[in-house]
Structure formats: structure tokens, C-alpha cells
């Protein structure tokens, strides 16, 4: 009886495992997106730093007003790009957090179902062992006893 309960749960376990595998894939996807966004942000910040070093190098030699205006305009564009990339990174990190939470819930569900199935199997095994023991006891009582002299 308990074994049939475990067998009836098999499709539910399979569906839960499928959901968990899908959640793992999404989690991996979003981890990749976060790494990519982090890399892009680091590149932008490195480029901005290099550009500022150019200002220090060229500024000490003296620059034209036009060069200074172009520098300032481009630096503002870089700052905007860095800010946008930080927002993008935060968005991807939020997606990663959501995906991780979904995976943890799916994993917990699968583990709970597996434990329930194992409990049903253990119960069925225990019942079967008791049934066999009863049969053996009955058989041993039916056998004629030979008393030794």
C-alpha cells in the first residue's frame, strides 16, 4: 500500500525535478549576466580613469578652451555610461537574487518530495517485513515439534 503511494508520487517528483532543473538553468543564465555586467562596468571605469590620466598629463602642458570643452563633454558622457551600467548591474543582480530564491524553493520542494517518497518506501518495507515475520511465525507454529529424548 505504501509502495503504491510512493509510485503515485513519482510523476509529481518528476515534475518538481523538471521545475528545479529549469530554475538551475535560469540561475546560471543570470549569474552569467551579472558577470558580464560587472566586466562592462569595470571596463568603463578603467577607461574613465585612463581618460582622466590624459587630462592630468595634457593639462599640465596647457590646453585650449576647445580641448577642455570636448574633454568635459566626453567625461560627462562617460559618467552617464558608468551610471547606466551600474543600474544595469543592479538590475541583473536583482534578477539573480530572484532566480536564486526560485531555485532554492524548487530544490526544497524536490527534497521534501524525495523524503516523503522514501518514507513511504520505508513504511512499505516495514509492513512487508512484519507480514513475512507473521507468516514465518505461523508456519513455525504449524510444524510438528519433535521432542528429543
C-alpha positions in Angstrom: 0.0 0.0 0.0 2.7 2.5 1.0 4.7 1.5 -2.1 1.8 2.4 -4.3 1.7 5.7 -2.5 5.4 6.2 -3.5 4.6 5.1 -7.0 1.7 7.6 -7.3 4.1 10.4 -6.2 6.6 9.6 -8.9 5.1 11.9 -11.6 4.9 14.7 -9.0 8.6 14.2 -8.2 9.5 14.2 -11.9 7.6 17.5 -12.5 9.2 19.1 -9.4 12.6 17.9 -10.7 11.9 19.4 -14.1 11.0 22.7 -12.4 14.2 22.6 -10.3 16.4 21.9 -13.4 14.7 24.9 -15.2 15.4 27.1 -12.1 19.1 26.0 -12.1 19.4 26.9 -15.8 17.8 30.4 -15.1 20.2 30.8 -12.2 23.2 30.0 -14.3 21.9 32.4 -17.0 21.6 35.3 -14.6 25.0 34.5 -13.0 26.5 35.0 -16.5 24.6 38.2 -17.0 25.9 39.6 -13.7 29.5 38.7 -14.6 29.1 40.3 -18.0 27.6 43.5 -16.4 30.4 43.6 -13.9 33.0 43.2 -16.6 31.5 46.0 -18.7 31.3 48.3 -15.6 35.0 47.6 -14.8 36.0 48.4 -18.4 34.1 51.6 -18.4 35.6 52.7 -15.1 39.1 51.8 -16.3 38.5 53.8 -19.5 37.3 56.8 -17.5 40.4 56.5 -15.2 42.7 56.4 -18.3 40.9 59.4 -19.8 41.3 61.3 -16.6 45.0 60.5 -16.6 45.2 62.1 -20.0 43.7 65.2 -18.6 46.4 65.3 -15.9 49.2 64.7 -18.5 47.8 67.2 -21.1 46.5 69.7 -18.6 49.9 70.2 -17.1 51.2 71.2 -20.6 48.4 73.7 -21.2 45.3 73.0 -23.3 43.0 75.1 -25.5 39.5 76.0 -24.4 38.1 73.8 -27.2 40.0 70.8 -26.0 38.8 71.4 -22.4 35.2 71.7 -23.5 35.5 68.4 -25.6 37.2 66.7 -22.6 34.5 67.8 -20.2 31.7 66.8 -22.6 33.2 63.4 -23.2 33.9 62.9 -19.5 30.2 63.7 -18.8 29.2 61.0 -21.3 31.5 58.5 -19.7 30.0 59.3 -16.3 26.5 58.8 -17.7 27.6 55.5 -19.2 29.1 54.3 -15.9 25.9 55.3 -14.1 23.8 53.4 -16.6 26.0 50.4 -16.3 25.7 50.4 -12.5 21.9 50.5 -12.9 22.2 47.6 -15.4 24.4 45.6 -12.9 21.9 46.3 -10.1 19.0 45.1 -12.3 20.9 41.9 -13.2 21.8 41.3 -9.6 18.1 41.6 -8.7 17.3 39.0 -11.3 20.0 36.8 -10.0 18.6 37.1 -6.4 15.1 36.3 -7.7 16.4 33.3 -9.7 18.3 32.0 -6.7 15.3 32.3 -4.5 13.2 30.4 -7.0 15.8 27.7 -7.3 16.1 27.3 -3.5 12.3 26.9 -3.3 12.2 24.4 -6.1 15.1 22.5 -4.6 13.4 22.4 -1.2 10.2 21.1 -2.8 12.1 18.3 -4.6 14.0 17.3 -1.5 10.7 17.3 0.6 9.0 15.1 -2.0 12.0 12.7 -2.2 12.0 12.4 1.6 8.2 11.7 1.6 8.7 9.0 -1.1 11.5 7.5 0.9 9.3 7.4 4.0 6.5 5.7 2.0 9.0 3.1 0.7 10.4 2.6 4.2 6.9 2.1 5.6 6.1 -0.4 2.9 9.3 -2.3 3.6 8.5 -2.4 7.3 4.9 -3.6 6.7 6.3 -6.3 4.3 8.8 -7.4 6.9 6.1 -7.6 9.6 3.9 -9.6 7.2 6.7 -12.0 6.4 7.5 -12.4 10.1 3.9 -13.2 10.8 3.9 -15.9 8.1 7.1 -17.4 9.4 5.7 -17.4 12.9 2.5 -19.1 11.7 4.5 -21.7 9.8 6.8 -22.4 12.7 3.7 -23.0 14.9 2.1 -25.4 12.4 5.2 -27.5 12.1 5.1 -30.6 14.3 7.6 -30.3 17.1 9.9 -33.1 17.6 10.9 -33.5 21.1 14.2 -35.2 21.6 14.5 -37.9 24.2 
